[in-house]
C-alpha cells in the first residue's frame, strides 16, 4: 500500500493525490464494505469536503433522521447510504462553490444497539433509570449517550468527551421536543457559568429522554 501511495504522490498533482488518498481510505472502511447499509439515528458520519477542509467534521444522525452541516443546513440521512448523503451534501453546498464540491462520507461509528431484554428487577431498574441523549458538534466523542435519569447539563458535558478548542462554550444549545405540541425548542447554555441568565438556562437543568446537546463552532470574533 505504501508503494502505491508513493507512486500516486509522484505522478498526481497534490489535489488529485489527496482525492485519491481519501477515496482509498473510504474504500477500506469496514462500514462502507457492507453493501447497502442505510444510516440510522445515532450513527456518526464523517464528512470530508475536498475543496474546503475547514468544513471537515463528524456529524450525528439526529433522532429525526437528519444531519446538520455548515453551509448546507439540515440534510436527510436516515434510510440513505453514505453515497446518497455525499450527493445530497454536494448539491446543498454547490451554491457556495464555483462547481459542486467533492464530498466524501464514511460511517465513523454506528448507533449503540438497544439494551437487551432481560428478566429480573435489576435489569428493569437499569432500563427505567437510564435515558438516551445525543451530543454533536465540537466535542471529541459525538454520538448517542446513555446517562442516568436526573443527569444535568454540567454532568452530561463532563461525560460527553473533551470540548474542542473552537467550541462556542457560551452558547451551547439544548434541543428538546415538546411532547404535548410535537414541536422542538432550543435553549442556550453557558458552559462557563453554573447559573442561567437572560435567555439562558442553568447548568443544573436536568436532561430528559431524546434531548440533543449541540456544541457549535465559535464565530470569527467570538
C-alpha positions in Angstrom: 0.0 0.0 0.0 2.8 2.4 0.8 4.4 1.8 -2.6 1.0 2.6 -4.2 0.7 5.9 -2.4 4.3 6.8 -3.2 3.6 6.2 -6.9 0.4 8.3 -6.6 2.4 11.1 -4.9 5.0 11.2 -7.7 2.5 11.1 -10.6 -0.5 13.1 -9.4 -1.0 16.8 -8.5 -1.4 17.5 -4.8 -5.2 18.0 -5.1 -5.6 14.8 -7.1 -3.3 12.8 -4.8 -5.4 14.0 -1.8 -8.6 12.9 -3.6 -7.1 9.5 -4.4 -6.0 9.1 -0.8 -9.4 9.9 0.6 -11.0 7.6 -1.9 -8.7 4.7 -1.0 -9.3 5.3 2.7 -13.0 5.2 2.3 -12.9 2.1 0.2 -11.0 0.4 3.0 -13.7 1.4 5.6 -15.4 -1.7 7.0 -18.7 0.1 7.3 -18.7 1.0 3.6 -17.8 -2.5 2.8 -21.2 -3.6 4.0 -23.1 -3.1 0.7 -26.5 -1.5 1.1 -26.0 -0.2 4.7 -28.5 2.5 5.4 -27.8 5.2 8.0 -29.9 5.4 11.1 -30.4 7.8 14.0 -27.4 7.6 16.4 -24.9 6.9 13.7 -21.9 9.3 13.4 -20.9 10.3 9.8 -17.5 11.6 9.0 -17.7 14.2 6.1 -14.7 15.5 4.1 -15.0 18.3 1.6 -12.0 18.3 -0.7 -12.3 21.9 -1.8 -12.7 23.3 1.8 -11.0 21.2 4.6 -12.3 23.7 7.2 -15.7 22.0 6.7 -14.4 18.6 7.5 -16.1 17.1 10.6 -18.1 14.3 12.2 -21.8 14.8 12.5 -24.5 12.9 14.3 -27.6 11.5 12.6 -30.3 13.1 14.8 -33.5 11.4 16.1 -35.5 12.9 13.3 -33.1 11.3 10.7 -31.3 14.4 9.6 -27.7 15.7 9.9 -26.8 19.4 10.3 -23.9 20.6 8.2 -22.4 24.2 7.9 -23.5 26.0 4.7 -25.9 23.1 3.9 -28.3 23.1 6.7 -30.4 20.1 7.6 -29.9 17.1 5.3 -31.9 13.9 5.3 -29.6 11.0 6.2 -31.6 8.1 7.9 -32.5 5.4 5.4 -29.9 6.6 2.9 -26.5 5.2 2.0 -23.3 7.2 2.5 -23.1 7.7 -1.2 -26.6 9.2 -1.3 -25.6 11.5 1.6 -22.4 12.5 -0.3 -24.5 13.5 -3.3 -27.1 15.4 -1.2 -24.4 17.3 0.6 -22.6 18.2 -2.7 -25.8 19.5 -4.1 -26.6 21.5 -1.0 -23.1 23.0 -0.8 -22.9 23.8 -4.5 -24.2 27.3 -4.1 -21.1 28.2 -2.1 -18.6 26.9 -4.8 -17.9 27.6 -8.4 -18.7 24.0 -9.2 -20.3 21.3 -7.0 -17.7 20.3 -4.4 -16.2 16.8 -4.0 -17.7 15.3 -0.8 -16.7 12.1 0.8 -18.7 10.5 3.7 -18.0 7.5 5.8 -19.6 5.9 8.9 -17.4 6.9 11.9 -19.4 4.9 14.4 -22.7 3.1 14.5 -25.6 3.7 16.8 -25.4 1.7 20.0 -27.6 -1.4 19.9 -30.8 -1.3 22.1 -30.5 -2.7 25.5 -31.2 -6.4 25.6 -34.5 -7.6 27.2 -33.5 -9.3 30.4 -35.6 -10.5 33.3 -35.1 -9.5 36.9 -35.7 -6.4 38.9 -32.1 -5.2 38.4 -32.4 -5.2 34.7 -35.8 -3.4 34.8 -34.3 -0.8 37.1 -31.4 -0.2 34.7 -33.7 0.5 31.8 -36.1 2.6 33.7 -33.4 4.8 35.2 -31.5 5.3 32.0 -32.2 8.0 29.3 -30.7 8.4 25.9 -29.3 11.8 25.0 -27.4 12.9 21.8 -24.4 15.2 21.6 -22.9 16.6 18.4 -20.6 19.4 17.2 -17.3 20.4 18.7 -16.8 17.5 21.1 -14.3 14.7 20.8 -16.9 11.9 21.2 -20.2 12.9 19.5 -23.0 10.4 19.3 -25.7 8.7 21.4 -25.1 8.6 25.1 -27.0 6.7 27.8 -27.0 8.5 31.2 -28.8 8.2 34.5 -32.1 9.9 34.8 -31.6 13.2 36.7 -28.3 14.0 35.0 -27.9 17.7 34.5 -26.2 19.6 31.7 -22.9 20.2 33.6 -22.7 16.5 34.5 -23.5 15.4 30.9 -20.9 17.7 29.4 -18.3 16.1 31.7 -19.2 12.7 30.3 -19.5 13.8 26.6 -15.8 14.0 25.8 -13.5 16.9 25.5 -14.9 20.2 24.2 -12.9 21.4 21.2 -10.7 24.4 21.1 -13.0 26.1 18.6 -16.2 25.4 20.6 -18.6 28.2 21.4 -18.7 27.5 25.1 -21.0 30.4 25.9 -23.8 29.3 23.6 -24.2 25.5 23.8 -27.6 24.5 22.6 -30.1 22.1 24.2 -32.7 20.9 21.6 -35.8 19.5 23.3 -39.0 18.2 21.7 -42.3 19.2 23.4 -44.3 16.0 23.6 -47.5 17.9 24.0 -47.2 20.0 20.9 -44.8 17.9 18.8 -42.6 21.0 18.2 -39.0 21.5 19.2 -37.4 24.3 21.2 -33.8 25.4 21.5 -32.4 26.6 24.8 -28.9 28.2 25.2 -26.5 27.3 28.0 -23.2 28.9 29.0 -20.7 26.2 29.9 -18.6 28.8 31.8 -21.4 29.6 34.2 -23.4 27.3 36.5 -26.4 29.6 36.7 -28.6 30.8 33.9 -29.3 34.4 33.0 -31.1 36.4 30.3 -32.5 33.9 27.7 -30.2 31.2 29.1 -30.8 28.0 31.0 -28.9 26.9 34.1 -26.2 24.2 34.0 -28.3 22.4 36.6 -31.1 21.8 34.1 -31.9 18.1 34.1 -31.9 16.3 30.8 -34.8 14.2 29.5 -35.1 11.3 27.0 -34.3 12.4 23.5 -32.6 15.7 24.3 -29.9 16.8 21.8 -27.0 18.8 23.0 -25.2 20.8 20.2 -21.8 22.4 20.8 -21.5 24.9 17.9 -18.3 26.2 16.4 -17.0 29.6 17.6 -17.5 32.5 15.3 -14.6 34.5 13.9 -14.5 37.2 16.6 -16.3 35.3 19.4 
